Amino acid sequence: MDCCCSGAVKANGSVLAACQICGEPGRIVAKQTVAHHVISEKLSSVGDAEYRFCGSADCDVVYYSVDGNIFTTDTVRELVTTKTKGDDRPLCYCFGFTEGNLRQEIVLRGETTIPAQVTQFIKEKLCSCEIRNPAGSCCLGEMNRTVERIGKLYHQAGSEKAIK
């Protein structure tokens, strides 16, 4: 169920873990993941150096490499969960669930079954998180945090207007 990558990126013998723009540490992603998300006009720029994903919401960098190559939100094909807000914010790249899908179900039913559906799909080995998710990791953590945030707002206010 864990789609996370592991390892260390080294530059000149030292670990390069931080984004060159915002200084936040990034997680290692496979070259295949980067190639699947970068727009076609930039594919030839995807080199063989190891890449990291910058998850900082305040930074436009999506991927960076030890050799200084950077891809931003303008050079990837779709919205990136950590860098997007609102109902169009993708939460599950494998099955297409968005924050809006969660919000709508919580408003209509008071709860959501989407995380359970995704968990079942993972058990059935139907996901490809390490490639389809720009972060190269499973979506369930972010999805559960989003469910908790929306649920709290909904239950505190008791109305649809409060969670928009």
C-alpha positions as protocol buffer text, in pm:
chain_id: "A"
residue {
  index: 1
  type: MET
  ca { x: 0 y: 0 z: 0 }
}
residue {
  index: 2
  type: ASP
  ca { x: 297 y: 232 z: 38 }
}
residue {
  index: 3
  type: CYS
  ca { x: 397 y: 384 z: -294 }
}
residue {
  index: 4
  type: CYS
  ca { x: 679 y: 594 z: -152 }
}
residue {
  index: 5
  type: CYS
  ca { x: 1026 y: 604 z: -303 }
}
residue {
  index: 6
  type: SER
  ca { x: 1342 y: 603 z: -94 }
}
residue {
  index: 7
  type: GLY
  ca { x: 1706 y: 685 z: -135 }
}
residue {
  index: 8
  type: ALA
  ca { x: 1932 y: 990 z: -131 }
}
residue {
  index: 9
  type: VAL
  ca { x: 2022 y: 1247 z: -391 }
}
residue {
  index: 10
  type: LYS
  ca { x: 2385 y: 1351 z: -379 }
}
residue {
  index: 11
  type: ALA
  ca { x: 2559 y: 1650 z: -530 }
}
residue {
  index: 12
  type: ASN
  ca { x: 2933 y: 1691 z: -484 }
}
residue {
  index: 13
  type: GLY
  ca { x: 2924 y: 1426 z: -212 }
}
residue {
  index: 14
  type: SER
  ca { x: 2655 y: 1596 z: -1 }
}
residue {
  index: 15
  type: VAL
  ca { x: 2282 y: 1534 z: 11 }
}
residue {
  index: 16
  type: LEU
  ca { x: 2079 y: 1789 z: -186 }
}
residue {
  index: 17
  type: ALA
  ca { x: 1743 y: 1766 z: -14 }
}
residue {
  index: 18
  type: ALA
  ca { x: 1619 y: 2125 z: -38 }
}
residue {
  index: 19
  type: CYS
  ca { x: 1450 y: 2307 z: -323 }
}
residue {
  index: 20
  type: GLN
  ca { x: 1685 y: 2566 z: -471 }
}
residue {
  index: 21
  type: ILE
  ca { x: 1402 y: 2826 z: -473 }
}
residue {
  index: 22
  type: CYS
  ca { x: 1218 y: 2790 z: -139 }
}
residue {
  index: 23
  type: GLY
  ca { x: 1467 y: 2590 z: 66 }
}
residue {
  index: 24
  type: GLU
  ca { x: 1212 y: 2324 z: 167 }
}
residue {
  index: 25
  type: PRO
  ca { x: 1329 y: 1962 z: 162 }
}
residue {
  index: 26
  type: GLY
  ca { x: 1190 y: 1756 z: -125 }
}
residue {
  index: 27
  type: ARG
  ca { x: 1104 y: 1391 z: -162 }
}
residue {
  index: 28
  type: ILE
  ca { x: 1279 y: 1176 z: -422 }
}
residue {
  index: 29
  type: VAL
  ca { x: 1069 y: 1088 z: -728 }
}
residue {
  index: 30
  type: ALA
  ca { x: 1148 y: 859 z: -1019 }
}
residue {
  index: 31
  type: LYS
  ca { x: 1249 y: 1001 z: -1356 }
}
residue {
  index: 32
  type: GLN
  ca { x: 945 y: 819 z: -1495 }
}
residue {
  index: 33
  type: THR
  ca { x: 718 y: 1023 z: -1266 }
}
residue {
  index: 34
  type: VAL
  ca { x: 873 y: 1350 z: -1381 }
}
residue {
  index: 35
  type: ALA
  ca { x: 847 y: 1248 z: -1748 }
}
residue {
  index: 36
  type: HIS
  ca { x: 479 y: 1162 z: -1707 }
}
residue {
  index: 37
  type: HIS
  ca { x: 396 y: 1506 z: -1566 }
}
residue {
  index: 38
  type: VAL
  ca { x: 616 y: 1750 z: -1756 }
}
residue {
  index: 39
  type: ILE
  ca { x: 455 y: 1910 z: -2062 }
}
residue {
  index: 40
  type: SER
  ca { x: 564 y: 1768 z: -2396 }
}
residue {
  index: 41
  type: GLU
  ca { x: 760 y: 2082 z: -2488 }
}
residue {
  index: 42
  type: LYS
  ca { x: 988 y: 2023 z: -2187 }
}
residue {
  index: 43
  type: LEU
  ca { x: 1032 y: 1645 z: -2206 }
}
residue {
  index: 44
  type: SER
  ca { x: 1372 y: 1673 z: -2372 }
}
residue {
  index: 45
  type: SER
  ca { x: 1488 y: 1868 z: -2064 }
}
residue {
  index: 46
  type: VAL
  ca { x: 1426 y: 1573 z: -1831 }
}
residue {
  index: 47
  type: GLY
  ca { x: 1776 y: 1445 z: -1771 }
}
residue {
  index: 48
  type: ASP
  ca { x: 1917 y: 1142 z: -1596 }
}
residue {
  index: 49
  type: ALA
  ca { x: 1994 y: 1319 z: -1266 }
}
residue {
  index: 50
  type: GLU
  ca { x: 1781 y: 1220 z: -968 }
}
residue {
  index: 51
  type: TYR
  ca { x: 1477 y: 1442 z: -907 }
}
residue {
  index: 52
  type: ARG
  ca { x: 1292 y: 1563 z: -600 }
}
residue {
  index: 53
  type: PHE
  ca { x: 935 y: 1686 z: -563 }
}
residue {
  index: 54
  type: CYS
  ca { x: 889 y: 2023 z: -389 }
}
residue {
  index: 55
  type: GLY
  ca { x: 565 y: 2002 z: -193 }
}
residue {
  index: 56
  type: SER
  ca { x: 570 y: 2358 z: -61 }
}
residue {
  index: 57
  type: ALA
  ca { x: 241 y: 2536 z: -130 }
}
residue {
  index: 58
  type: ASP
  ca { x: 425 y: 2869 z: -149 }
}
residue {
  index: 59
  type: CYS
  ca { x: 671 y: 2762 z: -421 }
}
residue {
  index: 60
  type: ASP
  ca { x: 608 y: 2725 z: -795 }
}
residue {
  index: 61
  type: VAL
  ca { x: 874 y: 2454 z: -827 }
}
residue {
  index: 62
  type: VAL
  ca { x: 728 y: 2105 z: -873 }
}
residue {
  index: 63
  type: TYR
  ca { x: 1048 y: 1912 z: -954 }
}
residue {
  index: 64
  type: TYR
  ca { x: 1418 y: 1991 z: -914 }
}
residue {
  index: 65
  type: SER
  ca { x: 1729 y: 1787 z: -979 }
}
residue {
  index: 66
  type: VAL
  ca { x: 2078 y: 1779 z: -836 }
}
residue {
  index: 67
  type: ASP
  ca { x: 2212 y: 1926 z: -1159 }
}
residue {
  index: 68
  type: GLY
  ca { x: 1993 y: 2237 z: -1119 }
}
residue {
  index: 69
  type: ASN
  ca { x: 1711 y: 2144 z: -1356 }
}
residue {
  index: 70
  type: ILE
  ca { x: 1375 y: 2284 z: -1239 }
}
residue {
  index: 71
  type: PHE
  ca { x: 1017 y: 2226 z: -1355 }
}
residue {
  index: 72
  type: THR
  ca { x: 747 y: 2461 z: -1225 }
}
residue {
  index: 73
  type: THR
  ca { x: 368 y: 2455 z: -1212 }
}
residue {
  index: 74
  type: ASP
  ca { x: 374 y: 2614 z: -1558 }
}
residue {
  index: 75
  type: THR
  ca { x: 568 y: 2321 z: -1703 }
}
residue {
  index: 76
  type: VAL
  ca { x: 358 y: 2030 z: -1574 }
}
residue {
  index: 77
  type: ARG
  ca { x: 43 y: 1899 z: -1739 }
}
residue {
  index: 78
  type: GLU
  ca { x: -201 y: 1910 z: -1450 }
}
residue {
  index: 79
  type: LEU
  ca { x: -278 y: 2074 z: -1119 }
}
residue {
  index: 80
  type: VAL
  ca { x: -58 y: 1966 z: -828 }
}
residue {
  index: 81
  type: THR
  ca { x: -239 y: 1887 z: -502 }
}
residue {
  index: 82
  type: THR
  ca { x: -7 y: 2077 z: -268 }
}
residue {
  index: 83
  type: LYS
  ca { x: 1 y: 2383 z: -493 }
}
residue {
  index: 84
  type: THR
  ca { x: -373 y: 2413 z: -562 }
}
residue {
  index: 85
  type: LYS
  ca { x: -681 y: 2513 z: -361 }
}
residue {
  index: 86
  type: GLY
  ca { x: -1053 y: 2476 z: -414 }
}
residue {
  index: 87
  type: ASP
  ca { x: -1286 y: 2212 z: -548 }
}
residue {
  index: 88
  type: ASP
  ca { x: -1072 y: 2136 z: -855 }
}
residue {
  index: 89
  type: ARG
  ca { x: -778 y: 2041 z: -631 }
}
residue {
  index: 90
  type: PRO
  ca { x: -683 y: 1684 z: -725 }
}
residue {
  index: 91
  type: LEU
  ca { x: -660 y: 1440 z: -436 }
}
residue {
  index: 92
  type: CYS
  ca { x: -636 y: 1108 z: -619 }
}
residue {
  index: 93
  type: TYR
  ca { x: -464 y: 1100 z: -957 }
}
residue {
  index: 94
  type: CYS
  ca { x: -530 y: 730 z: -1015 }
}
residue {
  index: 95
  type: PHE
  ca { x: -909 y: 751 z: -985 }
}
residue {
  index: 96
  type: GLY
  ca { x: -978 y: 1120 z: -1041 }
}
residue {
  index: 97
  type: PHE
  ca { x: -1116 y: 1226 z: -704 }
}
residue {
  index: 98
  type: THR
  ca { x: -1098 y: 1598 z: -619 }
}
residue {
  index: 99
  type: GLU
  ca { x: -1157 y: 1808 z: -311 }
}
residue {
  index: 100
  type: GLY
  ca { x: -1494 y: 1899 z: -463 }
}
residue {
  index: 101
  type: ASN
  ca { x: -1594 y: 1532 z: -476 }
}
residue {
  index: 102
  type: LEU
  ca { x: -1519 y: 1497 z: -104 }
}
residue {
  index: 103
  type: ARG
  ca { x: -1695 y: 1822 z: -16 }
}
residue {
  index: 104
  type: GLN
  ca { x: -2007 y: 1731 z: -214 }
}
residue {
  index: 105
  type: GLU
  ca { x: -2039 y: 1390 z: -51 }
}
residue {
  index: 106
  type: ILE
  ca { x: -1986 y: 1534 z: 299 }
}
residue {
  index: 107
  type: VAL
  ca { x: -2249 y: 1803 z: 235 }
}
residue {
  index: 108
  type: LEU
  ca { x: -2500 y: 1550 z: 99 }
}
residue {
  index: 109
  type: ARG
  ca { x: -2438 y: 1264 z: 343 }
}
residue {
  index: 110
  type: GLY
  ca { x: -2245 y: 1410 z: 636 }
}
residue {
  index: 111
  type: GLU
  ca { x: -1953 y: 1179 z: 555 }
}
residue {
  index: 112
  type: THR
  ca { x: -1756 y: 1044 z: 259 }
}
residue {
  index: 113
  type: THR
  ca { x: -1685 y: 694 z: 133 }
}
residue {
  index: 114
  type: ILE
  ca { x: -1414 y: 806 z: -110 }
}
residue {
  index: 115
  type: PRO
  ca { x: -1112 y: 718 z: 109 }
}
residue {
  index: 116
  type: ALA
  ca { x: -1260 y: 369 z: 163 }
}
residue {
  index: 117
  type: GLN
  ca { x: -1308 y: 329 z: -212 }
}
residue {
  index: 118
  type: VAL
  ca { x: -947 y: 429 z: -279 }
}
residue {
  index: 119
  type: THR
  ca { x: -826 y: 195 z: -3 }
}
residue {
  index: 120
  type: GLN
  ca { x: -1013 y: -91 z: -169 }
}
residue {
  index: 121
  type: PHE
  ca { x: -864 y: -6 z: -510 }
}
residue {
  index: 122
  type: ILE
  ca { x: -517 y: -7 z: -353 }
}
residue {
  index: 123
  type: LYS
  ca { x: -583 y: -351 z: -198 }
}
residue {
  index: 124
  type: GLU
  ca { x: -685 y: -470 z: -545 }
}
residue {
  index: 125
  type: LYS
  ca { x: -353 y: -334 z: -680 }
}
residue {
  index: 126
  type: LEU
  ca { x: -531 y: -95 z: -919 }
}
residue {
  index: 127
  type: CYS
  ca { x: -332 y: 218 z: -834 }
}
residue {
  index: 128
  type: SER
  ca { x: -17 y: 365 z: -989 }
}
residue {
  index: 129
  type: CYS
  ca { x: 54 y: 638 z: -736 }
}
residue {
  index: 130
  type: GLU
  ca { x: 430 y: 639 z: -787 }
}
residue {
  index: 131
  type: ILE
  ca { x: 375 y: 749 z: -1148 }
}
residue {
  index: 132
  type: ARG
  ca { x: 32 y: 915 z: -1166 }
}
residue {
  index: 133
  type: ASN
  ca { x: 70 y: 1134 z: -855 }
}
residue {
  index: 134
  type: PRO
  ca { x: 319 y: 1417 z: -921 }
}
residue {
  index: 135
  type: ALA
  ca { x: 452 y: 1367 z: -567 }
}
residue {
  index: 136
  type: GLY
  ca { x: 529 y: 1004 z: -649 }
}
residue {
  index: 137
  type: SER
  ca { x: 343 y: 882 z: -341 }
}
residue {
  index: 138
  type: CYS
  ca { x: 10 y: 747 z: -226 }
}
residue {
  index: 139
  type: CYS
  ca { x: -275 y: 1000 z: -201 }
}
residue {
  index: 140
  type: LEU
  ca { x: -448 y: 863 z: 108 }
}
residue {
  index: 141
  type: GLY
  ca { x: -261 y: 1076 z: 361 }
}
residue {
  index: 142
  type: GLU
  ca { x: -355 y: 1403 z: 192 }
}
residue {
  index: 143
  type: MET
  ca { x: -706 y: 1275 z: 124 }
}
residue {
  index: 144
  type: ASN
  ca { x: -762 y: 1189 z: 491 }
}
residue {
  index: 145
  type: ARG
  ca { x: -628 y: 1529 z: 605 }
}
residue {
  index: 146
  type: THR
  ca { x: -868 y: 1697 z: 360 }
}
residue {
  index: 147
  type: VAL
  ca { x: -1164 y: 1488 z: 480 }
}
residue {
  index: 148
  type: GLU
  ca { x: -1080 y: 1585 z: 839 }
}
residue {
  index: 149
  type: ARG
  ca { x: -1052 y: 1958 z: 751 }
}
residue {
  index: 150
  type: ILE
  ca { x: -1378 y: 1966 z: 552 }
}
residue {
  index: 151
  type: GLY
  ca { x: -1559 y: 1750 z: 807 }
}
residue {
  index: 152
  type: LYS
  ca { x: -1463 y: 1979 z: 1094 }
}
residue {
  index: 153
  type: LEU
  ca { x: -1587 y: 2283 z: 905 }
}
residue {
  index: 154
  type: TYR
  ca { x: -1910 y: 2109 z: 810 }
}
residue {
  index: 155
  type: HIS
  ca { x: -1986 y: 1982 z: 1158 }
}
residue {
  index: 156
  type: GLN
  ca { x: -1891 y: 2310 z: 1330 }
}
residue {
  index: 157
  type: ALA
  ca { x: -2114 y: 2520 z: 1107 }
}
residue {
  index: 158
  type: GLY
  ca { x: -2371 y: 2258 z: 1016 }
}
residue {
  index: 159
  type: SER
  ca { x: -2426 y: 2402 z: 672 }
}
residue {
  index: 160
  type: GLU
  ca { x: -2304 y: 2378 z: 314 }
}
residue {
  index: 161
  type: LYS
  ca { x: -2222 y: 2749 z: 307 }
}
residue {
  index: 162
  type: ALA
  ca { x: -1965 y: 2712 z: 584 }
}
residue {
  index: 163
  type: ILE
  ca { x: -1743 y: 2470 z: 394 }
}
residue {
  index: 164
  type: LYS
  ca { x: -1721 y: 2642 z: 57 }
}
